[in-house]
């Protein structure tokens, strides 16, 4: 069972951890999530956009649906 552990960092402070089972047979979205977390992602709040989904884009200001 491959497990990946990611430290969540703001500035220079580790403020938490995120653990992902990246075995696709146990967690279909696990490999995609682990790869995304390993790529130094930007995290934004999208509470006001309930339909945001995988495949949308972010231009630095706005989250946009695929065209």
N, CA, C and O atoms as a GROMACS GRO file, in nm:
protein
  268
    1UNK      N    1   0.084  -0.117   0.000
    1UNK     CA    2   0.000   0.000   0.000
    1UNK      C    3   0.089   0.124   0.000
    1UNK      O    4   0.135   0.166   0.106
    2UNK      N    5   0.116   0.185  -0.118
    2UNK     CA    6   0.200   0.305  -0.123
    2UNK      C    7   0.130   0.425  -0.060
    2UNK      O    8   0.021   0.464  -0.101
    3UNK      N    9   0.194   0.481   0.038
    3UNK     CA   10   0.142   0.599   0.106
    3UNK      C   11   0.244   0.710   0.089
    3UNK      O   12   0.364   0.688   0.106
    4UNK      N   13   0.197   0.828   0.055
    4UNK     CA   14   0.285   0.944   0.045
    4UNK      C   15   0.240   1.047   0.147
    4UNK      O   16   0.120   1.073   0.162
    5UNK      N   17   0.336   1.106   0.216
    5UNK     CA   18   0.308   1.206   0.318
    5UNK      C   19   0.366   1.340   0.271
    5UNK      O   20   0.484   1.348   0.235
    6UNK      N   21   0.284   1.443   0.272
    6UNK     CA   22   0.325   1.575   0.228
    6UNK      C   23   0.316   1.673   0.345
    6UNK      O   24   0.217   1.674   0.417
    7UNK      N   25   0.421   1.755   0.363
    7UNK     CA   26   0.418   1.861   0.463
    7UNK      C   27   0.353   1.982   0.399
    7UNK      O   28   0.384   2.017   0.285
    8UNK      N   29   0.264   2.046   0.471
    8UNK     CA   30   0.199   2.169   0.424
    8UNK      C   31   0.275   2.286   0.485
    8UNK      O   32   0.288   2.296   0.607
    9UNK      N   33   0.325   2.375   0.400
    9UNK     CA   34   0.414   2.482   0.443
    9UNK      C   35   0.360   2.617   0.400
    9UNK      O   36   0.321   2.634   0.284
   10UNK      N   37   0.358   2.712   0.491
   10UNK     CA   38   0.323   2.852   0.461
   10UNK      C   39   0.442   2.936   0.502
   10UNK      O   40   0.479   2.940   0.619
   11UNK      N   41   0.503   3.003   0.406
   11UNK     CA   42   0.626   3.077   0.435
   11UNK      C   43   0.735   2.978   0.469
   11UNK      O   44   0.781   2.903   0.383
   12UNK      N   45   0.776   2.978   0.595
   12UNK     CA   46   0.877   2.882   0.640
   12UNK      C   47   0.822   2.786   0.744
   12UNK      O   48   0.896   2.704   0.798
   13UNK      N   49   0.692   2.795   0.774
   13UNK     CA   50   0.633   2.714   0.880
   13UNK      C   51   0.558   2.594   0.827
   13UNK      O   52   0.473   2.607   0.739
   14UNK      N   53   0.589   2.476   0.880
   14UNK     CA   54   0.509   2.356   0.853
   14UNK      C   55   0.386   2.366   0.942
   14UNK      O   56   0.397   2.367   1.064
   15UNK      N   57   0.267   2.373   0.879
   15UNK     CA   58   0.145   2.390   0.958
   15UNK      C   59   0.056   2.266   0.957
   15UNK      O   60  -0.048   2.264   1.023
   16UNK      N   61   0.096   2.163   0.885
   16UNK     CA   62   0.017   2.040   0.883
   16UNK      C   63   0.074   1.939   0.786
   16UNK      O   64   0.178   1.961   0.724
   17UNK      N   65   0.003   1.828   0.774
   17UNK     CA   66   0.045   1.720   0.686
   17UNK      C   67  -0.074   1.668   0.609
   17UNK      O   68  -0.188   1.677   0.655
   18UNK      N   69  -0.049   1.614   0.492
   18UNK     CA   70  -0.152   1.554   0.409
   18UNK      C   71  -0.100   1.418   0.365
   18UNK      O   72   0.007   1.410   0.305
   19UNK      N   73  -0.174   1.312   0.394
   19UNK     CA   74  -0.132   1.177   0.361
   19UNK      C   75  -0.222   1.123   0.251
   19UNK      O   76  -0.345   1.131   0.260
   20UNK      N   77  -0.159   1.066   0.146
   20UNK     CA   78  -0.232   1.018   0.030
   20UNK      C   79  -0.196   0.871   0.004
   20UNK      O   80  -0.079   0.836  -0.001
   21UNK      N   81  -0.297   0.789  -0.013
   21UNK     CA   82  -0.277   0.652  -0.062
   21UNK      C   83  -0.274   0.664  -0.214
   21UNK      O   84  -0.379   0.687  -0.275
   22UNK      N   85  -0.157   0.648  -0.276
   22UNK     CA   86  -0.149   0.668  -0.420
   22UNK      C   87  -0.151   0.538  -0.499
   22UNK      O   88  -0.103   0.532  -0.612
   23UNK      N   89  -0.205   0.433  -0.438
   23UNK     CA   90  -0.226   0.307  -0.508
   23UNK      C   91  -0.362   0.314  -0.578
   23UNK      O   92  -0.466   0.317  -0.512
   24UNK      N   93  -0.361   0.319  -0.710
   24UNK     CA   94  -0.485   0.336  -0.787
   24UNK      C   95  -0.586   0.226  -0.760
   24UNK      O   96  -0.706   0.250  -0.777
   25UNK      N   97  -0.542   0.108  -0.720
   25UNK     CA   98  -0.639   0.001  -0.694
   25UNK      C   99  -0.714   0.025  -0.562
   25UNK      O  100  -0.822  -0.032  -0.542
   26UNK      N  101  -0.660   0.106  -0.474
   26UNK     CA  102  -0.727   0.142  -0.348
   26UNK      C  103  -0.796   0.278  -0.355
   26UNK      O  104  -0.896   0.301  -0.287
   27UNK      N  105  -0.743   0.368  -0.439
   27UNK     CA  106  -0.788   0.506  -0.443
   27UNK      C  107  -0.768   0.557  -0.585
   27UNK      O  108  -0.658   0.596  -0.622
   28UNK      N  109  -0.874   0.558  -0.664
   28UNK     CA  110  -0.863   0.592  -0.807
   28UNK      C  111  -0.802   0.730  -0.830
   28UNK      O  112  -0.729   0.749  -0.928
   29UNK      N  113  -0.830   0.827  -0.746
   29UNK     CA  114  -0.775   0.961  -0.765
   29UNK      C  115  -0.643   0.981  -0.691
   29UNK      O  116  -0.583   1.089  -0.701
   30UNK      N  117  -0.598   0.882  -0.619
   30UNK     CA  118  -0.475   0.894  -0.540
   30UNK      C  119  -0.351   0.931  -0.618
   30UNK      O  120  -0.280   1.024  -0.579
   31UNK      N  121  -0.321   0.862  -0.730
   31UNK     CA  122  -0.200   0.899  -0.805
   31UNK      C  123  -0.204   1.042  -0.858
   31UNK      O  124  -0.103   1.112  -0.856
   32UNK      N  125  -0.320   1.086  -0.906
   32UNK     CA  126  -0.332   1.224  -0.957
   32UNK      C  127  -0.312   1.324  -0.842
   32UNK      O  128  -0.243   1.424  -0.859
   33UNK      N  129  -0.371   1.297  -0.727
   33UNK     CA  130  -0.358   1.385  -0.612
   33UNK      C  131  -0.213   1.391  -0.564
   33UNK      O  132  -0.161   1.499  -0.536
   34UNK      N  133  -0.147   1.275  -0.553
   34UNK     CA  134  -0.008   1.271  -0.508
   34UNK      C  135   0.083   1.346  -0.606
   34UNK      O  136   0.172   1.420  -0.564
   35UNK      N  137   0.061   1.328  -0.736
   35UNK     CA  138   0.142   1.398  -0.836
   35UNK      C  139   0.120   1.549  -0.828
   35UNK      O  140   0.215   1.626  -0.837
   36UNK      N  141  -0.004   1.590  -0.811
   36UNK     CA  142  -0.033   1.733  -0.798
   36UNK      C  143   0.030   1.794  -0.675
   36UNK      O  144   0.085   1.904  -0.681
   37UNK      N  145   0.022   1.724  -0.562
   37UNK     CA  146   0.082   1.775  -0.439
   37UNK      C  147   0.234   1.782  -0.449
   37UNK      O  148   0.296   1.871  -0.390
   38UNK      N  149   0.295   1.690  -0.522
   38UNK     CA  150   0.440   1.689  -0.538
   38UNK      C  151   0.489   1.800  -0.632
   38UNK      O  152   0.609   1.825  -0.640
   39UNK      N  153   0.397   1.865  -0.703
   39UNK     CA  154   0.436   1.966  -0.803
   39UNK      C  155   0.435   2.109  -0.750
   39UNK      O  156   0.434   2.204  -0.828
   40UNK      N  157   0.433   2.126  -0.618
   40UNK     CA  158   0.434   2.258  -0.556
   40UNK      C  159   0.310   2.338  -0.598
   40UNK      O  160   0.323   2.443  -0.660
   41UNK      N  161   0.191   2.290  -0.565
   41UNK     CA  162   0.068   2.352  -0.613
   41UNK      C  163   0.035   2.485  -0.546
   41UNK      O  164   0.087   2.518  -0.439
   42UNK      N  165  -0.051   2.559  -0.610
   42UNK     CA  166  -0.112   2.679  -0.552
   42UNK      C  167  -0.248   2.634  -0.499
   42UNK      O  168  -0.321   2.564  -0.568
   43UNK      N  169  -0.281   2.674  -0.377
   43UNK     CA  170  -0.409   2.637  -0.317
   43UNK      C  171  -0.493   2.763  -0.306
   43UNK      O  172  -0.449   2.863  -0.250
   44UNK      N  173  -0.614   2.758  -0.359
   44UNK     CA  174  -0.704   2.872  -0.353
   44UNK      C  175  -0.839   2.826  -0.299
   44UNK      O  176  -0.879   2.711  -0.318
   45UNK      N  177  -0.908   2.915  -0.234
   45UNK     CA  178  -1.042   2.886  -0.182
   45UNK      C  179  -1.144   2.906  -0.293
   45UNK      O  180  -1.143   3.008  -0.361
   46UNK      N  181  -1.232   2.807  -0.312
   46UNK     CA  182  -1.334   2.816  -0.418
   46UNK      C  183  -1.473   2.788  -0.362
   46UNK      O  184  -1.557   2.730  -0.432
   47UNK      N  185  -1.498   2.828  -0.238
   47UNK     CA  186  -1.629   2.806  -0.177
   47UNK      C  187  -1.743   2.862  -0.260
   47UNK      O  188  -1.852   2.804  -0.263
   48UNK      N  189  -1.720   2.974  -0.328
   48UNK     CA  190  -1.826   3.038  -0.404
   48UNK      C  191  -1.844   2.978  -0.544
   48UNK      O  192  -1.929   3.022  -0.621
   49UNK      N  193  -1.763   2.878  -0.578
   49UNK     CA  194  -1.771   2.813  -0.709
   49UNK      C  195  -1.794   2.664  -0.690
   49UNK      O  196  -1.702   2.584  -0.706
   50UNK      N  197  -1.915   2.626  -0.656
   50UNK     CA  198  -1.944   2.488  -0.620
   50UNK      C  199  -1.926   2.390  -0.736
   50UNK      O  200  -1.915   2.270  -0.713
   51UNK      N  201  -1.924   2.439  -0.860
   51UNK     CA  202  -1.913   2.348  -0.973
   51UNK      C  203  -1.769   2.330  -1.022
   51UNK      O  204  -1.749   2.262  -1.123
   52UNK      N  205  -1.669   2.388  -0.957
   52UNK     CA  206  -1.530   2.370  -0.997
   52UNK      C  207  -1.494   2.222  -0.993
   52UNK      O  208  -1.530   2.151  -0.899
   53UNK      N  209  -1.424   2.177  -1.097
   53UNK     CA  210  -1.390   2.036  -1.108
   53UNK      C  211  -1.253   2.020  -1.173
   53UNK      O  212  -1.195   2.118  -1.221
   54UNK      N  213  -1.203   1.898  -1.175
   54UNK     CA  214  -1.077   1.867  -1.242
   54UNK      C  215  -1.090   1.907  -1.388
   54UNK      O  216  -1.192   1.880  -1.452
   55UNK      N  217  -0.988   1.971  -1.441
   55UNK     CA  218  -0.990   2.015  -1.579
   55UNK      C  219  -1.011   2.166  -1.595
   55UNK      O  220  -0.987   2.222  -1.702
   56UNK      N  221  -1.056   2.231  -1.488
   56UNK     CA  222  -1.069   2.377  -1.491
   56UNK      C  223  -0.928   2.438  -1.489
   56UNK      O  224  -0.832   2.367  -1.459
   57UNK      N  225  -0.915   2.566  -1.520
   57UNK     CA  226  -0.786   2.634  -1.519
   57UNK      C  227  -0.791   2.756  -1.427
   57UNK      O  228  -0.898   2.808  -1.397
   58UNK      N  229  -0.674   2.798  -1.384
   58UNK     CA  230  -0.659   2.916  -1.298
   58UNK      C  231  -0.557   3.008  -1.362
   58UNK      O  232  -0.443   2.966  -1.386
   59UNK      N  233  -0.594   3.131  -1.390
   59UNK     CA  234  -0.504   3.224  -1.459
   59UNK      C  235  -0.429   3.318  -1.364
   59UNK      O  236  -0.370   3.416  -1.408
   60UNK      N  237  -0.430   3.286  -1.235
   60UNK     CA  238  -0.365   3.370  -1.135
   60UNK      C  239  -0.464   3.458  -1.062
   60UNK      O  240  -0.433   3.513  -0.957
   61UNK      N  241  -0.584   3.474  -1.119
   61UNK     CA  242  -0.688   3.556  -1.059
   61UNK      C  243  -0.822   3.484  -1.058
   61UNK      O  244  -0.895   3.489  -0.959
   62UNK      N  245  -0.854   3.418  -1.168
   62UNK     CA  246  -0.987   3.361  -1.188
   62UNK      C  247  -0.978   3.212  -1.223
   62UNK      O  248  -0.889   3.168  -1.295
   63UNK      N  249  -1.074   3.135  -1.168
   63UNK     CA  250  -1.087   2.994  -1.203
   63UNK      C  251  -1.187   2.985  -1.317
   63UNK      O  252  -1.296   3.041  -1.309
   64UNK      N  253  -1.150   2.913  -1.425
   64UNK     CA  254  -1.234   2.908  -1.543
   64UNK      C  255  -1.263   2.766  -1.586
   64UNK      O  256  -1.177   2.678  -1.579
   65UNK      N  257  -1.386   2.745  -1.631
   65UNK     CA  258  -1.429   2.614  -1.683
   65UNK      C  259  -1.360   2.587  -1.816
   65UNK      O  260  -1.324   2.680  -1.888
   66UNK      N  261  -1.340   2.458  -1.850
   66UNK     CA  262  -1.281   2.427  -1.979
   66UNK      C  263  -1.370   2.475  -2.094
   66UNK      O  264  -1.492   2.479  -2.081
   67UNK      N  265  -1.308   2.512  -2.202
   67UNK     CA  266  -1.382   2.563  -2.318
   67UNK      C  267  -1.398   2.452  -2.422
   67UNK      O  268  -1.458   2.475  -2.527
   0.00000   0.00000   0.00000
